Amino acid sequence: MNIAILGAGTIARKMAQAINGMDSAKLYAVASRSLDKAKAFAAEFGIPHAYGSYEDMASDPNVELVYIATPHSHHFEHMKLVLEHDKPVLCEKPFTVNAKQAREIMELAKQRKLLVAEAMWTRYLPMRSMLDDILKSKTIGDVQSLTANLGYEMTQKVRLTEPALAGGALLDVGVYTVNFALMVLGDAIKRIDSSVLLTKTGVDAQSSTTLVYDKVLAMLNSSMMANTDRRGMIYGPKGYIEVQNINNPEYIRVFDPVHKLLKELKQPQQINGFEYQVQACIDAIETGKTECPQHPHAAILAVMDIMDELRRQWNLRYPFE
Amino acid sequence: MNIAILGAGTIARKMAQAINGMDSAKLYAVASRSLDKAKAFAAEFGIPHAYGSYEDMASDPNVELVYIATPHSHHFEHMKLVLEHDKPVLCEKPFTVNAKQAREIMELAKQRKLLVAEAMWTRYLPMRSMLDDILKSKTIGDVQSLTANLGYEMTQKVRLTEPALAGGALLDVGVYTVNFALMVLGDAIKRIDSSVLLTKTGVDAQSSTTLVYDKVLAMLNSSMMANTDRRGMIYGPKGYIEVQNINNPEYIRVFDPVHKLLKELKQPQQINGFEYQVQACIDAIETGKTECPQHPHAAILAVMDIMDELRRQWNLRYPFE
């Protein structure tokens, strides 16, 4: 399948490496606002077509799937552009900056019978099924609680601190913690409690969120102020599971109640992990689906709704909202 | 110094082992409501005096310090009894079941010029100073957040589930998480947010608490429903610190921002760790102090006030309150 990459930054490079290692996908085009940048990117990754305009790329009839790798402040605009040119979309996370934008995009994709998917890559990884199997085995009993954290010192990054760019740690890294909770526990959340510390610019510098389920607590934190250990921990009456890490799972460890290691599952051989979400999109498109079963629209929306609710609790509205 | 142990349960045994390994302290007496139990305990640990009455033990003029090892529902009553017999006290954690009781006991001790201390043993351990040194070195920069958890599957323990026994995970294990936060961050807390799930009997089965400081978040959780990893994690812009574990520190690890291990400090050679709090009490008594500088009354009260506030948020009042 012919893949085009929209955007030519760090995450686009990682995707280019993945696709170049795949048999079922081929890098067909790259587009950047700067043609020079697109050409350099194309040369580096052996991509036949370089565009200096997103619209020109989206108009190319040979493009079969567009991966959107721009900052999340622009996901809505770029997904809309691509869908309106009748191309399926795999968009970097977070899908959009709020649930309203997400619903509009999904509606558009549905009308046009096009796939639209979020590149929340941890949803598509083999380690996710491995984790599901451990949970189903009830080795640790019924899950009672989980914790997940993700933080990096990123205070110098303007896209993180600027409200106009939909800044804040939640949308950038917190989205992984919410996804982790929902992957393990589903979305039957009874109440959301949170605490936040804001930057001087008014976005969330760090936050603590508890998703209260009927009988389970999910305790999440995200930060642009500090480097955290990125662990996901899942606790039960018969032991616990450690996922290291929720941003890029390297291993899963299972412990018994007295902290003895019962089992360790390592990341299987892979290109760089990005290939699974691409393959999921290819499979979905080839079978006429408009969403990926690994991460359906309802799951994307559940996360977006939680992030909306958190920002509501924090009185954090972006200027364009 | 002649030490008497009030109570003859599991924690009393651990203390007896510690004191039997010390030069500066001597097991002089043990008291239990059951004389048989006291005698068996005395025989096992080579203690010369066994009492079947707490009052008789407290009246013995040769007793120089009483360690109270009864369930926390009885700490207030037993500390009062001992102080009224003019003996210094080291009482198991939590000090009392609420701050009102704690203040009354401290007032009584002050009037009588007697030491009263809480056996929150982690406050007295050498690893606490080691942690302080790492924090002061600013290897990880200024602390931005921390997490701490402590949980065991303990739903079958009546003292945990009964409101009349001041049950709930918070007082039993959560007290360690609050102490960990306050040891690292102090008590200048701006706001406390929390979520709780209650048992059928109406006490906290598990909870999530965020202590919101001016620029720092402390995220704590405690549980009687699940076994947790017991880690304390301290996050900064230049790396993070792992304390394994907050209940019984075995090691402290320091990581850089890219998760490389910089340093590991192991628990030094010790009897079982309980000896440090006993030595602190001996030192305090010998220098005429009524509190231990390692864990002064203000620190005990700060923890009790937080636990009171949490129970207020949860509408959890014990029947005797």
Chai-1 contact restraints between the chains, C-beta under 6 A:
chainA,res_idxA,chainB,res_idxB,connection_type,confidence,min_distance_angstrom,max_distance_angstrom,comment,restraint_id
A,Q144,B,M225,contact,1.0,0.0,6.0,A-B,restraint_1
A,Q144,B,A226,contact,1.0,0.0,6.0,A-B,restraint_2
A,S145,B,Q206,contact,1.0,0.0,6.0,A-B,restraint_3
A,S145,B,A226,contact,1.0,0.0,6.0,A-B,restraint_4
A,E153,B,P237,contact,1.0,0.0,6.0,A-B,restraint_5
A,D193,B,S195,contact,1.0,0.0,6.0,A-B,restraint_6
A,S195,B,D193,contact,1.0,0.0,6.0,A-B,restraint_7
A,S195,B,T210,contact,1.0,0.0,6.0,A-B,restraint_8
A,S195,B,V212,contact,1.0,0.0,6.0,A-B,restraint_9
A,Q206,B,S145,contact,1.0,0.0,6.0,A-B,restraint_10
A,Q206,B,L217,contact,1.0,0.0,6.0,A-B,restraint_11
A,S208,B,T210,contact,1.0,0.0,6.0,A-B,restraint_12
A,S208,B,L217,contact,1.0,0.0,6.0,A-B,restraint_13
A,S208,B,M219,contact,1.0,0.0,6.0,A-B,restraint_14
A,T210,B,S195,contact,1.0,0.0,6.0,A-B,restraint_15
A,T210,B,S208,contact,1.0,0.0,6.0,A-B,restraint_16
A,V212,B,S195,contact,1.0,0.0,6.0,A-B,restraint_17
A,L217,B,Q206,contact,1.0,0.0,6.0,A-B,restraint_18
A,L217,B,S208,contact,1.0,0.0,6.0,A-B,restraint_19
A,M219,B,S208,contact,1.0,0.0,6.0,A-B,restraint_20
A,M219,B,N221,contact,1.0,0.0,6.0,A-B,restraint_21
A,N221,B,M219,contact,1.0,0.0,6.0,A-B,restraint_22
A,M225,B,Q144,contact,1.0,0.0,6.0,A-B,restraint_23
A,A226,B,Q144,contact,1.0,0.0,6.0,A-B,restraint_24
A,A226,B,S145,contact,1.0,0.0,6.0,A-B,restraint_25
A,A226,B,Y235,contact,1.0,0.0,6.0,A-B,restraint_26
A,A226,B,G236,contact,1.0,0.0,6.0,A-B,restraint_27
A,A226,B,P237,contact,1.0,0.0,6.0,A-B,restraint_28
A,N227,B,Y240,contact,1.0,0.0,6.0,A-B,restraint_29
A,N227,B,P257,contact,1.0,0.0,6.0,A-B,restraint_30
A,T228,B,Y235,contact,1.0,0.0,6.0,A-B,restraint_31
A,D229,B,M233,contact,1.0,0.0,6.0,A-B,restraint_32
A,M233,B,D229,contact,1.0,0.0,6.0,A-B,restraint_33
A,Y235,B,A226,contact,1.0,0.0,6.0,A-B,restraint_34
A,Y235,B,T228,contact,1.0,0.0,6.0,A-B,restraint_35
A,G236,B,A226,contact,1.0,0.0,6.0,A-B,restraint_36
A,P237,B,E153,contact,1.0,0.0,6.0,A-B,restraint_37
A,P237,B,A226,contact,1.0,0.0,6.0,A-B,restraint_38
A,Y240,B,N227,contact,1.0,0.0,6.0,A-B,restraint_39
A,P257,B,N227,contact,1.0,0.0,6.0,A-B,restraint_40
